């Protein structure tokens, strides 16, 4: 997903494809991908923006041990 999001390593830059990969990985239990799915929803990257649902996903990732999600929630709440 990250390769598609940033267009790295010869992959075309496509946020929709990146989001699809984040969803697949999060459905398989990857907490980093769950956080990235949440960020995508919060920013409307590759998916229709839904800030509330994005925060729910990032919170779930934080509860499951994602340091990235914890940091991001803290920064978001600090404003």
Sine and cosine of phi, psi and omega as CSV:
sin_phi,cos_phi,sin_psi,cos_psi,sin_omega,cos_omega
0.00,0.00,-0.68,0.73,-0.03,-1.00
-0.90,0.43,-0.58,0.82,0.03,-1.00
-0.88,0.48,-0.67,0.74,0.02,-1.00
-0.95,0.31,-0.61,0.79,-0.03,-1.00
-0.87,0.49,-0.69,0.72,-0.04,-1.00
-0.98,-0.20,-0.07,1.00,-0.03,-1.00
0.93,0.37,0.69,0.72,-0.06,-1.00
-1.00,-0.08,0.38,-0.92,0.14,-0.99
0.81,0.59,0.61,0.79,0.05,-1.00
0.99,0.10,-0.03,1.00,0.04,-1.00
-0.99,0.13,0.62,-0.79,0.06,-1.00
-0.94,0.35,0.57,-0.82,0.03,-1.00
-0.97,0.23,0.92,-0.39,-0.06,-1.00
-0.47,-0.88,0.97,-0.25,-0.07,-1.00
-0.93,0.36,-0.47,0.88,0.05,-1.00
-0.92,0.39,-0.72,0.70,0.03,-1.00
-0.90,0.44,-0.65,0.76,0.04,-1.00
-0.85,0.53,-0.73,0.69,0.01,-1.00
-0.87,0.49,-0.67,0.74,0.01,-1.00
-0.86,0.52,-0.65,0.76,0.04,-1.00
-0.93,0.36,-0.63,0.77,0.07,-1.00
-0.86,0.51,-0.69,0.73,0.00,-1.00
-0.89,0.45,-0.71,0.70,0.02,-1.00
-0.85,0.52,-0.73,0.68,-0.04,-1.00
-0.93,0.37,-0.64,0.77,0.00,-1.00
-0.93,0.38,-0.58,0.81,0.07,-1.00
-0.92,0.40,-0.38,0.92,0.05,-1.00
-1.00,0.01,0.04,1.00,0.09,-1.00
0.98,-0.19,0.15,0.99,-0.01,-1.00
-0.99,0.15,0.91,-0.41,-0.09,-1.00
-0.95,0.30,-0.51,0.86,0.06,-1.00
-0.90,0.45,-0.67,0.74,0.03,-1.00
-0.91,0.41,-0.57,0.83,0.07,-1.00
-0.88,0.47,-0.69,0.72,0.05,-1.00
-0.89,0.46,-0.69,0.72,0.00,-1.00
-0.91,0.42,-0.57,0.82,0.10,-1.00
-0.88,0.47,-0.69,0.73,0.03,-1.00
-0.88,0.48,-0.69,0.73,0.04,-1.00
-0.88,0.48,-0.64,0.77,0.01,-1.00
-0.87,0.49,-0.70,0.71,0.04,-1.00
-0.90,0.43,-0.67,0.75,-0.03,-1.00
-0.90,0.44,-0.55,0.84,-0.07,-1.00
-0.97,-0.25,-0.09,1.00,-0.06,-1.00
0.92,0.39,0.58,0.82,-0.01,-1.00
-1.00,-0.08,0.98,-0.19,0.03,-1.00
0.99,0.12,0.00,1.00,-0.02,-1.00
-0.45,-0.89,0.39,-0.92,0.03,-1.00
-0.89,0.45,0.75,-0.66,-0.04,-1.00
-0.86,0.51,0.73,-0.68,0.08,-1.00
-0.48,-0.87,1.00,0.04,-0.11,-0.99
-0.86,0.51,-0.68,0.73,-0.03,-1.00
-0.87,0.49,-0.75,0.66,0.00,-1.00
-0.92,0.40,-0.59,0.81,0.05,-1.00
-0.87,0.49,-0.68,0.73,0.02,-1.00
-0.90,0.43,-0.62,0.78,0.05,-1.00
-0.86,0.51,-0.73,0.69,-0.02,-1.00
-0.91,0.41,-0.68,0.74,0.02,-1.00
-0.90,0.43,-0.63,0.77,0.05,-1.00
-0.89,0.45,-0.67,0.74,0.06,-1.00
-0.86,0.50,-0.68,0.74,0.02,-1.00
-0.90,0.44,-0.65,0.76,0.03,-1.00
-0.89,0.45,-0.68,0.74,0.02,-1.00
-0.90,0.44,-0.45,0.90,-0.01,-1.00
-1.00,-0.06,0.13,0.99,0.15,-0.99
0.96,-0.27,0.18,0.98,0.01,-1.00
-0.98,0.21,0.92,-0.39,0.06,-1.00
-0.89,0.46,-0.63,0.78,0.02,-1.00
-0.85,0.52,-0.70,0.71,0.00,-1.00
-0.92,0.40,-0.65,0.76,0.03,-1.00
-0.87,0.48,-0.74,0.67,0.00,-1.00
-0.87,0.49,-0.72,0.69,-0.06,-1.00
-0.90,0.43,-0.65,0.76,0.05,-1.00
-0.90,0.44,-0.68,0.74,0.03,-1.00
-0.87,0.49,-0.72,0.70,0.02,-1.00
-0.91,0.42,-0.65,0.76,-0.01,-1.00
-0.91,0.42,-0.69,0.72,-0.02,-1.00
-0.94,0.35,-0.50,0.87,0.02,-1.00
-0.95,0.32,-0.35,0.94,0.17,-0.99
1.00,0.05,0.00,0.00,0.00,0.00
